[in-house]
């Protein structure tokens, strides 16, 4: 019988502690009940936050994307024969309003990508079945930084890779 009473008292104390903790933390509806029923408790309990009912304005995009023609890159082995052919579908991320500038620079950038990938991919694909797209993306970003600068081409997105 003593154990039962001790357990009930312990559960009662735990319940009171939980309610006091919820009231002190400002968790509704417990906080408002305690604030209303116990005089002087309002100075210890967080006031309810007033929510503004304004709909959040959609964030304007900071970047636009310029499509690039599909790059067709043959991967050539050491003995001079083609092993496979990769087709890369790319997009170039540019700051908003600078897409016309990128469109003008696109032929130079495409030529630089093809030229670099002709050297990079045979080395990269040696001993691999599929290209490491993270590494290819970094390489393309380095080339774009050299050709048009990092302020114009902020990122290179690989949309698709097809291998034949």
Backbone bond lengths (Angstrom), bond angles and torsions (degrees), N, CA, C in turn:
res aa  C-N    CA-C-N  psi(-1)  N-CA   C-N-CA  omega(-1)  CA-C   N-CA-C  phi
1 X - - - 1.440 - - 1.529 111.24 -
2 X 1.348 115.68 -39.74 1.462 119.75 179.65 1.530 110.40 -64.86
3 X 1.344 116.13 -36.95 1.467 119.84 179.00 1.524 110.94 -64.80
4 X 1.326 117.25 -39.78 1.451 122.11 -179.52 1.529 110.88 -64.56
5 X 1.311 116.79 -44.10 1.462 121.43 177.79 1.533 110.07 -63.83
6 X 1.327 117.11 -41.96 1.457 121.19 179.49 1.530 110.69 -63.13
7 X 1.325 117.56 -40.72 1.464 121.65 179.01 1.529 110.42 -66.30
8 X 1.345 117.34 -42.17 1.457 120.32 178.99 1.528 111.50 -64.14
9 X 1.330 116.94 -42.15 1.469 120.64 177.99 1.527 109.99 -63.49
10 X 1.317 116.69 -41.95 1.468 121.33 178.75 1.528 110.96 -62.20
11 X 1.334 118.64 -44.73 1.465 122.68 177.84 1.527 111.35 -63.48
12 X 1.345 116.60 -38.63 1.449 120.83 177.76 1.526 111.03 -63.79
13 X 1.332 116.33 -43.74 1.469 120.05 178.15 1.525 111.63 -64.47
14 X 1.310 116.80 -40.06 1.472 119.98 178.38 1.526 109.64 -64.16
15 X 1.339 118.04 -42.93 1.463 121.87 178.90 1.514 111.96 -61.65
16 X 1.328 116.55 -44.31 1.468 120.68 178.42 1.536 109.89 -63.56
17 X 1.322 116.65 -39.97 1.466 120.54 178.81 1.522 112.20 -63.81
18 X 1.322 116.43 -40.78 1.474 120.53 178.72 1.520 110.28 -65.29
19 X 1.320 116.56 -44.81 1.467 119.82 179.87 1.529 110.49 -64.19
20 X 1.324 117.18 -42.67 1.464 119.96 178.59 1.529 110.68 -63.48
21 X 1.313 116.51 -40.26 1.463 120.08 178.85 1.518 112.02 -64.97
22 X 1.331 117.01 -41.31 1.463 120.61 178.54 1.529 110.72 -66.31
23 X 1.329 116.83 -38.08 1.461 120.22 178.97 1.520 110.53 -67.75
24 X 1.328 117.49 -43.07 1.461 121.73 -179.16 1.527 110.77 -65.21
25 X 1.342 117.17 -34.62 1.460 121.20 179.90 1.525 111.98 -78.55
26 X 1.344 116.61 -11.07 1.461 119.43 178.03 1.505 113.60 84.65
27 X 1.323 117.90 21.14 1.457 121.56 -179.69 1.524 108.81 -78.15
28 X 1.320 114.38 122.51 1.465 119.98 -179.91 1.510 109.54 -83.39
29 X 1.310 121.38 150.27 1.455 132.20 3.94 1.525 112.99 -88.96
30 X 1.334 118.17 -1.83 1.463 121.30 -176.97 1.532 110.72 -62.83
31 X 1.323 117.15 -42.35 1.468 120.15 -176.89 1.521 111.41 -62.54
32 X 1.331 117.86 -43.40 1.466 119.42 -178.72 1.531 111.13 -69.06
33 X 1.351 118.04 -34.60 1.470 120.50 177.46 1.526 110.41 -64.20
34 X 1.330 117.01 -46.45 1.462 120.64 -178.72 1.526 110.11 -67.25
35 X 1.338 117.68 -40.65 1.459 122.11 -179.57 1.528 110.37 -61.71
36 X 1.346 117.12 -37.99 1.465 121.40 -178.27 1.525 112.62 -78.96
37 X 1.309 119.06 -35.27 1.477 122.82 -172.48 1.526 113.56 -88.42
38 X 1.336 118.13 -31.13 1.464 120.11 -174.95 1.531 108.52 -108.45
39 X 1.348 116.76 117.66 1.464 119.13 179.72 1.535 110.74 -66.91
40 X 1.333 116.29 136.07 1.467 121.36 178.10 1.517 113.81 85.60
41 X 1.322 117.84 -4.42 1.464 120.03 -178.33 1.527 111.82 -77.72
42 X 1.330 116.51 -18.76 1.464 120.44 -175.17 1.530 112.36 -62.78
43 X 1.339 117.97 -29.81 1.467 119.06 -178.73 1.527 112.61 -74.55
44 X 1.331 118.05 -15.17 1.462 121.63 179.46 1.531 113.20 -100.26
45 X 1.327 116.46 -12.38 1.459 121.28 -175.25 1.517 109.57 -106.40
46 X 1.325 115.69 137.58 1.465 120.50 178.87 1.518 109.68 -62.37
47 X 1.333 114.90 139.36 1.460 119.81 176.06 1.524 108.79 -74.27
48 X 1.319 117.06 147.57 1.472 118.93 178.83 1.525 110.37 -65.75
49 X 1.331 115.10 141.17 1.463 120.37 -179.31 1.518 108.86 -80.67
50 X 1.315 114.96 136.59 1.454 119.57 177.36 1.523 107.78 -87.64
51 X 1.309 114.62 127.46 1.458 119.51 -179.52 1.515 108.89 -97.27
52 X 1.318 114.73 136.45 1.448 119.53 175.24 1.519 107.87 -84.02
53 X 1.300 115.65 136.20 1.454 120.03 -178.32 1.520 112.49 -93.63
54 X 1.316 117.18 25.27 1.457 120.45 177.59 1.518 109.24 -80.28
55 X 1.316 116.75 133.14 1.466 117.58 175.37 1.520 109.56 -70.07
56 X 1.310 114.80 139.81 1.461 119.46 -179.23 1.515 109.54 -69.42
57 X 1.303 114.96 132.07 1.462 119.78 178.18 1.525 109.15 -72.04
58 X 1.310 117.52 135.91 1.463 118.70 179.54 1.523 110.06 -65.80
59 X 1.316 114.66 138.03 1.461 119.62 -179.80 1.520 109.38 -70.78
60 X 1.299 115.13 134.75 1.461 119.57 177.90 1.522 109.40 -75.37
61 X 1.317 116.69 140.49 1.463 118.17 178.62 1.524 110.71 -67.05
62 X 1.317 115.60 142.33 1.458 120.49 -179.79 1.520 111.11 -93.36
63 X 1.344 115.74 -13.60 1.454 120.06 -174.87 1.513 110.53 -131.97
64 X 1.312 114.74 155.69 1.456 121.11 169.95 1.525 106.80 -124.87
65 X 1.316 115.99 169.04 1.458 119.97 -175.09 1.519 109.96 -124.56
66 X 1.315 114.86 137.72 1.455 121.46 178.86 1.522 107.48 -112.06
67 X 1.335 115.12 124.90 1.467 120.56 179.52 1.521 109.62 -72.83
68 X 1.307 115.22 145.39 1.455 121.25 175.63 1.522 107.64 -119.59
69 X 1.315 116.53 144.86 1.462 119.57 176.49 1.523 108.83 -60.01
70 X 1.324 115.90 151.84 1.459 120.82 -179.27 1.523 110.15 -62.53
71 X 1.322 115.76 128.88 1.466 120.74 177.91 1.521 108.61 -86.52
72 X 1.307 115.87 129.29 1.458 121.89 178.44 1.523 106.77 -110.15
73 X 1.339 116.85 113.01 1.463 120.99 -173.24 1.521 110.07 -125.15
74 X 1.325 117.28 114.83 1.464 118.57 174.82 1.524 110.02 -78.17
75 X 1.326 116.33 137.83 1.460 121.41 175.98 1.525 105.83 -99.79
76 X 1.319 115.57 115.69 1.466 121.78 -173.41 1.523 109.40 -105.12
77 X 1.339 115.65 136.56 1.461 120.39 -179.48 1.524 110.34 -78.54
78 X 1.327 116.12 175.72 1.470 121.84 -179.48 1.527 112.31 -63.03
79 X 1.344 117.26 -30.51 1.455 119.53 -178.82 1.523 112.66 -84.85
80 X 1.337 118.07 1.74 1.457 121.69 173.63 1.510 114.95 98.58
81 X 1.314 119.23 -3.78 1.460 121.36 179.83 1.518 111.69 -93.51
82 X 1.325 116.52 147.58 1.474 118.46 178.57 1.527 110.94 -72.13
83 X 1.325 115.18 132.19 1.467 121.39 177.99 1.528 108.90 -87.86
84 X 1.305 115.46 -49.48 1.453 122.71 -178.42 1.514 108.86 -159.24
85 X 1.306 115.32 177.16 1.445 120.27 179.86 1.527 108.12 -131.92
86 X 1.329 116.17 133.27 1.462 121.54 178.40 1.523 109.72 -109.02
87 X 1.304 115.30 139.26 1.449 122.24 173.99 1.520 106.71 -116.70
88 X 1.328 116.69 120.74 1.468 121.73 -179.01 1.522 109.21 -111.15
89 X 1.310 115.72 125.49 1.455 121.20 174.92 1.526 106.72 -103.59
90 X 1.332 116.42 117.20 1.466 121.29 -171.75 1.518 112.00 -121.44
91 X 1.307 114.55 157.27 1.467 124.47 168.67 1.513 106.91 -131.51
92 X 1.307 116.27 144.54 1.462 121.65 177.72 1.524 107.88 -110.00
93 X 1.329 115.73 126.55 1.464 121.13 178.21 1.519 108.43 -86.98
94 X 1.346 115.82 127.20 1.462 121.21 -179.53 1.524 109.06 -129.74
95 X 1.335 117.94 153.44 1.465 119.72 175.68 1.530 110.24 -59.54
96 X 1.313 115.47 148.82 1.453 121.66 -178.01 1.525 110.62 -55.18
97 X 1.310 116.76 129.89 1.464 121.94 178.32 1.521 114.38 92.02
98 X 1.325 117.92 -4.36 1.467 119.78 -178.24 1.524 112.61 -108.46
99 X 1.327 116.96 13.23 1.467 120.98 179.99 1.533 112.42 -63.07
100 X 1.346 120.14 -40.15 1.471 118.74 178.09 1.531 112.49 -61.28
101 X 1.308 115.54 -37.24 1.468 120.50 177.77 1.533 110.77 -62.67
102 X 1.344 115.89 -40.64 1.455 120.21 179.34 1.522 110.71 -70.02
103 X 1.317 117.10 -36.90 1.468 119.97 179.03 1.517 111.14 -61.00
104 X 1.322 116.47 -36.93 1.471 120.40 177.33 1.522 111.35 -67.05
105 X 1.321 117.40 -35.60 1.461 121.63 -178.06 1.531 112.80 -86.69
106 X 1.321 117.95 -3.64 1.459 121.40 -173.96 1.537 113.93 -60.64
107 X 1.347 121.23 -41.95 1.471 118.83 178.47 1.530 112.96 -59.82
108 X 1.333 117.24 -41.53 1.474 120.13 178.00 1.518 110.83 -64.66
109 X 1.324 116.22 -41.66 1.462 120.65 -179.03 1.528 111.09 -67.04
110 X 1.318 116.95 -42.25 1.458 120.49 179.83 1.535 110.35 -64.17
111 X 1.315 116.58 -41.90 1.465 120.19 177.43 1.534 110.78 -61.82
112 X 1.328 116.89 -42.51 1.466 120.78 179.89 1.526 110.89 -65.75
113 X 1.349 117.35 -39.86 1.463 120.35 177.55 1.526 111.11 -61.40
114 X 1.322 116.79 -48.33 1.469 120.50 -178.48 1.523 110.35 -62.54
115 X 1.326 116.64 -45.37 1.462 121.71 -179.68 1.531 111.20 -59.56
116 X 1.327 116.73 -45.25 1.465 120.47 -179.07 1.525 111.79 -70.63
117 X 1.319 117.31 -40.57 1.468 120.34 -178.51 1.529 111.75 -67.72
118 X 1.351 117.76 -29.15 1.464 120.58 176.18 1.530 110.94 -63.10
119 X 1.305 116.79 -31.96 1.465 121.11 178.69 1.529 110.72 -86.96
120 X 1.327 116.66 -43.81 1.459 121.90 -172.39 1.528 113.34 -73.17
121 X 1.326 117.93 -47.15 1.464 120.23 -172.41 1.525 114.85 -63.21
122 X 1.344 121.48 -41.01 1.469 118.12 177.21 1.529 112.15 -59.41
123 X 1.323 116.55 -40.87 1.464 120.29 177.09 1.527 110.18 -66.14
124 X 1.315 116.21 -44.43 1.462 122.20 -176.52 1.534 112.43 -66.96
125 X 1.322 116.88 -37.77 1.468 120.70 -175.34 1.523 113.05 -83.65
126 X 1.328 117.17 -6.36 1.462 119.86 178.35 1.526 109.45 -60.92
127 X 1.328 116.54 117.62 1.460 121.50 179.09 1.522 114.04 80.31
128 X 1.331 118.73 8.96 1.470 121.88 179.84 1.526 109.88 -120.14
129 X 1.293 114.87 148.29 1.462 119.84 174.55 1.530 110.77 -87.97
130 X 1.341 115.38 -39.65 1.466 120.80 -178.87 1.524 108.87 -127.21
131 X 1.327 117.71 149.74 1.464 119.45 179.22 1.523 111.81 -73.62
132 X 1.323 115.69 148.87 1.460 121.87 174.19 1.534 106.63 -81.82
133 X 1.327 116.46 103.77 1.465 120.55 -172.44 1.519 112.67 -66.04
134 X 1.316 117.82 -29.39 1.464 120.17 177.32 1.524 110.07 -64.02
135 X 1.313 116.02 -43.20 1.463 120.79 179.16 1.527 111.13 -68.13
136 X 1.326 116.61 -41.45 1.468 120.55 178.53 1.524 109.98 -63.42
137 X 1.328 117.21 -42.06 1.460 121.03 179.54 1.537 110.93 -62.71
138 X 1.331 116.52 -43.60 1.479 119.84 177.60 1.518 110.91 -60.23
139 X 1.327 115.84 -42.20 1.463 120.44 -179.50 1.529 110.59 -64.11
140 X 1.333 116.93 -43.37 1.460 120.56 178.51 1.535 110.81 -64.29
141 X 1.312 117.03 -37.41 1.472 120.25 178.16 1.528 110.54 -65.50
142 X 1.343 117.50 -40.25 1.466 120.24 177.10 1.525 110.89 -61.26
143 X 1.319 116.53 -42.87 1.470 120.69 179.46 1.524 110.11 -64.73
144 X 1.326 117.51 -43.43 1.469 119.79 179.90 1.531 111.31 -64.82
145 X 1.333 117.24 -35.33 1.462 120.18 177.25 1.525 111.03 -63.73
146 X 1.339 117.00 -37.83 1.467 120.56 179.17 1.528 111.64 -70.33
147 X 1.323 116.90 -38.37 1.462 120.57 -173.34 1.525 112.42 -81.63
148 X 1.339 117.56 -49.97 1.463 120.09 -175.10 1.521 113.69 -115.90
149 X 1.319 117.83 -9.99 1.453 121.36 179.18 1.520 112.22 93.57
150 X 1.344 116.62 151.20 1.466 120.31 -178.27 1.531 113.37 -71.33
151 X 1.347 117.97 -17.02 1.463 119.57 179.72 1.528 111.31 -76.34
152 X 1.337 116.29 -28.51 1.464 119.34 -179.04 1.525 111.37 -89.33
153 X 1.317 117.56 -50.23 1.467 121.12 178.75 1.524 107.69 -101.47
154 X 1.331 116.14 97.88 1.470 118.96 -176.21 1.520 112.38 -80.26
155 X 1.338 117.51 -22.98 1.459 120.11 178.47 1.522 109.52 -161.85
156 X 1.318 115.11 157.13 1.465 122.13 174.80 1.522 106.49 -117.55
157 X 1.318 116.29 123.13 1.459 121.03 -178.64 1.523 109.19 -107.50
158 X 1.311 115.62 127.97 1.456 120.48 176.65 1.524 106.68 -93.96
159 X 1.336 115.89 111.34 1.469 120.56 -178.38 1.505 112.10 -83.15
160 X 1.328 116.71 -37.92 1.461 119.73 -178.12 1.517 109.66 -157.39
161 X 1.322 115.58 148.63 1.461 123.00 174.54 1.527 106.69 -130.57
162 X 1.327 115.29 123.25 1.447 120.29 177.44 1.522 107.28 -119.87
163 X 1.323 115.53 135.98 1.456 120.77 -177.11 1.524 108.30 -120.01
164 X 1.352 115.34 134.97 1.464 120.10 176.14 1.489 109.77 -127.23
